[in-house]
Amino acid sequence: MDTTPLNIARLSAEAALDKKADAVAILEIKKLTSFADFFVICSGKSDRQVQSIAGNIELILKKQKILPLGIEGMREGRWVIMDYGDVVIHIFYAPVREFYDLDRLWGDAPRVDCAIGQ
């Protein structure tokens, strides 16, 4: 299995979409910062859905032997951050995503197609 940062980001996006995540985006941030290559950002309509999305991403990546460095916010389900080194995944409860607006904050970052093999 391809464990490049781009493929990890795409696997994460697909796992999020499997749980009906909204507004899934992959941002390539490697030219804008030194701490990661990609952000995956998505939303859920409830704290339970946010938790479900995060759980599915963790499960899918674990099956590929890709383990997180850390996961924060899972219990509350408002904003879950999953750190996979070069890939950082942000799963928001929709109103929280709107408030923090990472999409605008990182607006200079190119968007990447979510589909594997693209």
Secondary structure by P-SEA (a helix, b strand, c coil): ccccaaaaaaaaaaaaaaacccbbbbbbcccccccccbbbbbccccaaaaaaaaaaaaaaaaaaccccccccccccccbbbbbcccbbbbbcaaaaaaaacccccccccccccccccc
